[in-house]
Amino acid sequence: MKTRKGILISREIMITNLDELKWAIQKKVLVVGNKFSSGFLDELKKYCQVQVMDTYEDGMQQIFRDMHKADYVFLLIGSVPHALTDYTKRTDDLNENSQKVQIFDTPAKYDGVIRLHYLFVNSK
């Protein structure tokens, strides 16, 4: 069992820092895509508000609106159309100079929690 500034790493990965937990519970994370690993959403939902949108079922305009409303967008790059990534590149608050959009290929169970921890550490 190892700890690293607010994150416990053992058989499970958990956020343990009280300040980080208070920060995370206030965050709204929009997950866009349709290919999740088992547990990815369940683990993320333990710490923050999670909204899930499927680019092939939900309308693109609604997804664009919700992306701007969210604190962070976790984009599952392998399961979204190019129109979505093109939109993020042309939009000031969503482009690569912003930390708002986080890119995942095929996320493992704890990848969302690890990224949430990273965002907290770098938000100061």
N, CA, C and O of each residue as an XYZ file, in Angstrom:
496
protein
N       0.845     -1.176      0.000
C       0.000      0.000      0.000
C       0.891      1.241      0.000
O       1.769      1.374      0.852
N       0.673      2.130     -0.932
C       1.476      3.327     -1.123
C       0.550      4.539     -1.137
O      -0.562      4.462     -1.661
N       0.996      5.653     -0.569
C       0.224      6.884     -0.702
C       1.082      7.912     -1.403
O       2.308      7.924     -1.284
N       0.408      8.770     -2.133
C       1.114      9.803     -2.872
C       0.281     11.060     -2.834
O      -0.642     11.217     -3.634
N       0.590     11.962     -1.916
C      -0.084     13.257     -1.790
C      -1.570     13.193     -2.099
O      -2.029     13.788     -3.074
N      -2.316     12.483     -1.283
C      -3.758     12.486     -1.413
C      -4.356     11.359     -2.214
O      -5.575     11.301     -2.375
N      -3.531     10.458     -2.722
C      -4.091      9.326     -3.472
C      -3.483      8.045     -2.917
O      -2.267      7.919     -2.769
N      -4.372      7.094     -2.612
C      -3.964      5.815     -2.051
C      -3.892      4.795     -3.173
O      -4.847      4.615     -3.928
N      -2.751      4.132     -3.273
C      -2.559      3.145     -4.329
C      -2.321      1.791     -3.662
O      -1.297      1.580     -3.011
N      -3.256      0.898     -3.827
C      -3.125     -0.477     -3.349
C      -3.810     -1.343     -4.395
O      -3.529     -1.209     -5.586
N      -4.699     -2.222     -3.972
C      -5.475     -2.986     -4.955
C      -6.469     -2.063     -5.654
O      -6.895     -2.319     -6.781
N      -6.824     -0.992     -4.965
C      -7.709      0.026     -5.517
C      -6.983      1.357     -5.471
O      -6.043      1.537     -4.697
N      -7.414      2.266     -6.287
C      -6.869      3.621     -6.256
C      -7.974      4.518     -5.733
O      -9.071      4.557     -6.290
N      -7.677      5.243     -4.651
C      -8.679      6.091     -4.023
C      -8.096      7.463     -3.718
O      -6.919      7.596     -3.383
N      -8.936      8.472     -3.839
C      -8.563      9.809     -3.409
C      -8.839      9.882     -1.911
O      -9.943      9.567     -1.467
N      -7.836     10.299     -1.127
C      -7.984     10.314      0.326
C      -7.812     11.696      0.941
O      -8.194     11.904      2.092
N      -7.258     12.625      0.216
C      -7.025     13.972      0.730
C      -8.361     14.699      0.881
O      -9.117     14.806     -0.085
N      -8.657     15.196      2.079
C      -9.937     15.842      2.355
C     -10.172     17.072      1.487
O     -11.278     17.268      0.984
N      -9.154     17.896      1.305
C      -9.299     19.077      0.442
C      -9.605     18.670     -0.998
O     -10.416     19.302     -1.674
N      -8.963     17.633     -1.448
C      -9.186     17.150     -2.808
C     -10.594     16.573     -2.952
O     -11.244     16.777     -3.977
N     -11.065     15.863     -1.945
C     -12.417     15.308     -1.982
C     -13.457     16.427     -2.030
O     -14.435     16.336     -2.773
N     -13.248     17.478     -1.241
C     -14.160     18.631     -1.243
C     -14.148     19.327     -2.604
O     -15.190     19.761     -3.096
N     -12.987     19.427     -3.195
C     -12.851     20.039     -4.524
C     -13.586     19.197     -5.566
O     -14.352     19.727     -6.371
N     -13.349     17.895     -5.547
C     -13.881     16.991     -6.569
C     -15.406     16.918     -6.538
O     -16.037     16.878     -7.593
N     -16.001     16.899     -5.362
C     -17.459     16.745     -5.258
C     -18.192     17.909     -5.915
O     -19.356     17.776     -6.291
N     -17.528     19.034     -6.052
C     -18.125     20.214     -6.672
C     -17.952     20.242     -8.190
O     -18.531     21.099     -8.857
N     -17.177     19.334     -8.737
C     -16.869     19.339    -10.162
C     -17.860     18.517    -10.969
O     -18.276     17.432    -10.562
N     -18.226     19.061    -12.124
C     -19.090     18.357    -13.066
C     -18.212     17.888    -14.227
O     -17.600     18.695    -14.928
N     -18.165     16.591    -14.412
C     -17.359     15.997    -15.471
C     -18.295     15.398    -16.520
O     -19.148     14.565    -16.212
N     -18.117     15.837    -17.750
C     -18.875     15.290    -18.869
C     -17.995     14.256    -19.566
O     -16.900     14.576    -20.029
N     -18.478     13.016    -19.636
C     -17.761     11.949    -20.326
C     -18.443     11.755    -21.675
O     -19.631     11.441    -21.738
N     -17.681     11.945    -22.759
C     -18.241     11.855    -24.106
C     -17.590     10.683    -24.834
O     -16.368     10.619    -24.967
N     -18.420      9.764    -25.297
C     -17.943      8.594    -26.019
C     -18.899      7.445    -25.802
O     -19.974      7.631    -25.232
N     -18.529      6.270    -26.245
C     -19.388      5.121    -25.985
C     -18.621      3.846    -25.690
O     -19.222      2.775    -25.596
N     -17.316      3.935    -25.543
C     -16.519      2.752    -25.210
C     -15.817      2.985    -23.881
O     -14.771      3.632    -23.823
N     -16.400      2.454    -22.819
C     -15.830      2.599    -21.483
C     -15.302      1.251    -21.018
O     -15.860      0.213    -21.373
N     -14.245      1.252    -20.238
C     -13.819      0.010    -19.616
C     -14.735     -0.240    -18.423
O     -15.374      0.681    -17.916
N     -14.791     -1.460    -17.995
C     -15.665     -1.748    -16.851
C     -15.146     -1.000    -15.632
O     -13.956     -1.039    -15.318
N     -16.030     -0.344    -14.977
C     -15.672      0.362    -13.758
C     -15.241      1.803    -13.916
O     -15.213      2.535    -12.927
N     -14.905      2.243    -15.120
C     -14.412      3.610    -15.320
C     -15.404      4.633    -14.767
O     -15.033      5.494    -13.970
N     -16.661      4.538    -15.191
C     -17.670      5.490    -14.728
C     -17.997      5.301    -13.257
O     -18.161      6.277    -12.525
N     -18.094      4.041    -12.815
C     -18.413      3.775    -11.409
C     -17.381      4.390    -10.478
O     -17.741      4.984     -9.461
N     -16.121      4.255    -10.807
C     -15.061      4.821     -9.960
C     -15.096      6.340     -9.982
O     -14.933      6.974     -8.940
N     -15.304      6.927    -11.137
C     -15.339      8.380    -11.272
C     -16.519      8.975    -10.499
O     -16.391     10.028     -9.875
N     -17.662      8.297    -10.546
C     -18.875      8.774     -9.871
C     -18.738      8.820     -8.348
O     -19.531      9.488     -7.684
N     -17.775      8.142     -7.798
C     -17.543      8.173     -6.350
C     -17.065      9.543     -5.888
O     -17.200      9.880     -4.712
N     -16.505     10.340     -6.803
C     -15.841     11.578     -6.413
C     -16.454     12.855     -6.970
O     -16.306     13.914     -6.361
N     -17.129     12.786     -8.095
C     -17.626     14.010     -8.728
C     -18.959     13.750     -9.417
O     -19.420     12.611     -9.494
N     -19.565     14.808     -9.912
C     -20.807     14.696    -10.683
C     -20.429     14.285    -12.101
O     -19.601     14.935    -12.738
N     -21.028     13.220    -12.591
C     -20.680     12.700    -13.913
C     -21.913     12.691    -14.809
O     -22.978     12.197    -14.437
N     -21.736     13.251    -15.992
C     -22.757     13.191    -17.040
C     -22.131     12.450    -18.208
O     -20.987     12.718    -18.578
N     -22.872     11.521    -18.788
C     -22.359     10.723    -19.898
C     -23.171     11.031    -21.151
O     -24.402     11.044    -21.116
N     -22.479     11.277    -22.249
C     -23.147     11.507    -23.532
C     -22.487     10.640    -24.600
O     -21.265     10.503    -24.648
N     -23.321     10.065    -25.445
C     -22.871      9.218    -26.539
C     -23.028     10.021    -27.833
O     -24.140     10.412    -28.188
N     -21.939     10.264    -28.525
C     -21.982     11.110    -29.719
C     -22.782     10.494    -30.854
O     -23.174     11.196    -31.786
N     -23.029      9.198    -30.790
C     -23.801      8.557    -31.841
C     -25.283      8.487    -31.505
O     -26.094      8.139    -32.363
N     -25.647      8.814    -30.269
C     -27.060      8.802    -29.871
C     -27.566     10.191    -29.488
O     -28.708     10.541    -29.787
N     -26.726     10.979    -28.832
C     -27.110     12.324    -28.415
C     -26.746     13.310    -29.523
O     -25.768     13.088    -30.237
N     -27.489     14.367    -29.679
C     -27.217     15.338    -30.734
C     -25.926     16.106    -30.501
O     -25.609     16.467    -29.368
N     -25.189     16.353    -31.564
C     -23.903     17.055    -31.460
C     -24.066     18.453    -30.862
O     -23.239     18.877    -30.054
N     -25.119     19.172    -31.246
C     -25.302     20.526    -30.715
C     -25.510     20.497    -29.203
O     -25.000     21.361    -28.490
N     -26.255     19.510    -28.715
C     -26.455     19.383    -27.262
C     -25.138     19.037    -26.571
O     -24.842     19.554    -25.494
N     -24.363     18.175    -27.182
C     -23.056     17.818    -26.611
C     -22.165     19.054    -26.557
O     -21.502     19.289    -25.547
N     -22.140     19.846    -27.626
C     -21.335     21.072    -27.636
C     -21.751     21.997    -26.491
O     -20.895     22.538    -25.790
N     -23.062     22.182    -26.296
C     -23.554     23.047    -25.210
C     -23.130     22.505    -23.845
O     -22.671     23.254    -22.982
N     -23.290     21.203    -23.663
C     -22.952     20.603    -22.373
C     -21.446     20.613    -22.102
O     -21.023     20.661    -20.946
N     -20.649     20.568    -23.148
C     -19.197     20.647    -22.969
C     -18.810     21.988    -22.348
O     -17.928     22.043    -21.492
N     -19.453     23.047    -22.767
C     -19.140     24.375    -22.225
C     -19.625     24.528    -20.788
O     -19.040     25.291    -20.018
N     -20.680     23.817    -20.418
C     -21.227     23.900    -19.064
C     -20.413     23.099    -18.046
O     -20.387     23.444    -16.864
N     -19.759     22.048    -18.493
C     -19.023     21.160    -17.586
C     -17.731     21.823    -17.101
O     -17.179     22.703    -17.763
N     -17.270     21.385    -15.947
C     -15.964     21.832    -15.460
C     -14.848     21.152    -16.247
O     -13.840     21.772    -16.588
N     -15.049     19.860    -16.529
C     -14.081     19.093    -17.306
C     -14.827     18.186    -18.275
O     -15.934     17.728    -17.992
N     -14.205     17.936    -19.418
C     -14.746     17.017    -20.415
C     -13.733     15.898    -20.583
O     -12.586     16.142    -20.958
N     -14.155     14.678    -20.306
C     -13.320     13.506    -20.527
C     -13.764     12.914    -21.862
O     -14.841     12.326    -21.965
N     -12.940     13.074    -22.859
C     -13.262     12.702    -24.232
C     -12.624     11.355    -24.563
O     -11.403     11.211    -24.517
N     -13.456     10.378    -24.893
C     -12.970      9.054    -25.260
C     -12.728      9.049    -26.762
O     -13.617      8.733    -27.553
N     -11.531      9.398    -27.127
C     -11.156      9.749    -28.490
C     -11.429      8.644    -29.509
O     -11.702      8.939    -30.673
N     -11.362      7.405    -29.104
C     -11.580      6.308    -30.044
C     -13.032      6.060    -30.382
O     -13.336      5.249    -31.257
N     -13.947      6.756    -29.693
C     -15.366      6.482    -29.941
C     -16.180      7.758    -30.160
O     -17.351      7.834    -29.789
N     -15.534      8.762    -30.771
C     -16.251      9.999    -31.112
C     -15.923     10.387    -32.552
O     -14.825     10.102    -33.031
N     -16.861     11.034    -33.250
C     -16.589     11.459    -34.626
C     -15.604     12.632    -34.673
O     -15.434     13.353    -33.690
N     -14.973     12.807    -35.809
C     -14.000     13.887    -35.988
C     -14.615     15.270    -35.803
O     -13.911     16.208    -35.430
N     -15.899     15.410    -36.053
C     -16.560     16.712    -35.887
C     -16.417     17.223    -34.455
O     -16.308     18.429    -34.229
N     -16.418     16.322    -33.509
C     -16.289     16.711    -32.106
C     -14.875     17.199    -31.796
O     -14.699     18.226    -31.141
N     -13.885     16.476    -32.259
C     -12.507     16.905    -32.000
C     -12.182     18.181    -32.772
O     -11.439     19.027    -32.275
N     -12.719     18.328    -33.959
C     -12.522     19.564    -34.723
C     -13.118     20.753    -33.968
O     -12.520     21.829    -33.921
N     -14.298     20.554    -33.378
C     -14.956     21.618    -32.616
C     -14.093     22.045    -31.423
O     -13.943     23.237    -31.155
N     -13.533     21.069    -30.714
C     -12.718     21.425    -29.546
C     -11.469     22.204    -29.958
O     -11.049     23.113    -29.242
N     -10.881     21.865    -31.083
C      -9.677     22.562    -31.547
C      -9.941     24.027    -31.890
O      -9.058     24.873    -31.751
N     -11.173     24.323    -32.344
C     -11.507     25.695    -32.766
C     -12.133     26.537    -31.657
O     -12.452     27.705    -31.882
N     -12.312     25.974    -30.479
C     -13.027     26.656    -29.405
C     -12.060     27.019    -28.283
O     -11.340     26.163    -27.770
N     -12.051     28.296    -27.908
C     -11.078     28.790    -26.932
C     -11.059     28.011    -25.619
O      -9.984     27.646    -25.144
N     -12.215     27.751    -25.026
C     -12.213     27.104    -23.720
C     -12.086     25.585    -23.790
O     -12.030     24.928    -22.750
N     -12.041     25.019    -24.982
C     -11.955     23.565    -25.125
C     -10.700     23.098    -25.863
O     -10.475     21.894    -25.984
N      -9.888     24.017    -26.351
C      -8.748     23.599    -27.185
C      -7.596     23.048    -26.348
O      -7.690     22.965    -25.123
N      -6.527     22.679    -27.009
C      -5.400     22.018    -26.345
C      -4.660     22.907    -25.342
O      -3.870     22.402    -24.544
N      -4.902     24.216    -25.370
C      -4.278     25.110    -24.391
C      -5.058     25.155    -23.076
O      -4.617     25.768    -22.104
N      -6.192     24.516    -23.057
C      -7.047     24.467    -21.884
C      -6.936     23.091    -21.233
O      -6.733     22.090    -21.921
N      -7.069     23.042    -19.907
C      -7.081     21.739    -19.239
C      -8.490     21.167    -19.150
O      -8.695     20.088    -18.595
N      -9.452     21.888    -19.696
C     -10.850     21.470    -19.576
C     -11.127     20.146    -20.285
O     -11.885     19.324    -19.768
N     -10.540     19.926    -21.435
C     -10.752     18.685    -22.181
C      -9.584     17.743    -21.920
O      -8.423     18.084    -22.146
N      -9.915     16.569    -21.445
C      -8.930     15.532    -21.182
C      -9.210     14.372    -22.120
O     -10.350     13.924    -22.242
N      -8.172     13.888    -22.782
C      -8.316     12.862    -23.815
C      -7.956     11.485    -23.252
O      -6.939     11.317    -22.580
N      -8.808     10.514    -23.541
C      -8.558      9.117    -23.181
C      -8.724      8.276    -24.436
O      -9.581      8.563    -25.272
N      -7.918      7.252    -24.567
C      -8.097      6.327    -25.684
C      -9.106      5.272    -25.244
O     -10.291      5.392    -25.553
N      -8.676      4.283    -24.556
C      -9.575      3.288    -23.968
C      -9.264      3.284    -22.477
O      -8.305      2.640    -22.049
N     -10.059      3.995    -21.678
C      -9.705      4.155    -20.277
C      -9.885      2.889    -19.450
O     -10.862      2.156    -19.605
N      -8.928      2.655    -18.579
C      -9.017      1.560    -17.620
C      -9.841      2.020    -16.424
O     -10.207      3.192    -16.330
N     -10.124      1.125    -15.538
C     -11.014      1.359    -14.411
C     -10.681      2.620    -13.618
O     -11.584      3.398    -13.308
N      -9.428      2.841    -13.286
C      -9.051      3.954    -12.414
C      -8.505      5.171    -13.151
O      -8.092      6.137    -12.509
N      -8.492      5.149    -14.471
C      -7.929      6.273    -15.225
C      -8.632      7.599    -14.949
O      -7.977      8.639    -14.884
N      -9.939      7.579    -14.787
C     -10.675      8.809    -14.496
C     -10.320      9.379    -13.140
O     -10.175     10.593    -12.996
N     -10.178      8.522    -12.146
C      -9.805      8.954    -10.791
C      -8.388      9.522    -10.789
O      -8.124     10.550    -10.164
N      -7.501      8.863    -11.477
C      -6.116      9.338    -11.568
C      -6.067     10.701    -12.257
O      -5.338     11.592    -11.821
N      -6.844     10.865    -13.333
C      -6.859     12.147    -14.042
C      -7.495     13.240    -13.188
O      -7.046     14.386    -13.218
N      -8.529     12.903    -12.431
C      -9.154     13.864    -11.526
C      -8.137     14.341    -10.489
O      -8.071     15.530    -10.178
N      -7.360     13.422     -9.966
C      -6.296     13.764     -9.011
C      -5.279     14.699     -9.662
O      -4.885     15.700     -9.063
N      -4.859     14.382    -10.868
C      -3.917     15.217    -11.612
C      -4.469     16.631    -11.784
O      -3.743     17.609    -11.603
N      -5.750     16.742    -12.133
C      -6.366     18.058    -12.341
C      -6.408     18.838    -11.039
O      -6.201     20.052    -11.042
N      -6.669     18.170     -9.936
C      -6.667     18.858     -8.639
C      -5.268     19.388     -8.332
O      -5.115     20.559     -7.985
N      -4.264     18.555     -8.454
C      -2.886     18.939     -8.147
C      -2.456     20.118     -9.007
O      -1.728     20.991     -8.534
N      -2.890     20.157    -10.255
C      -2.484     21.227    -11.175
C      -3.437     22.401    -11.200
O      -3.247     23.320    -11.996
N      -4.460     22.403    -10.352
C      -5.414     23.511    -10.325
C      -4.955     24.634     -9.412
O      -5.581     25.693     -9.363
N      -3.884     24.415     -8.703
C      -3.418     25.422     -7.731
C      -2.390     26.334     -8.318
O      -1.899     27.232     -7.634
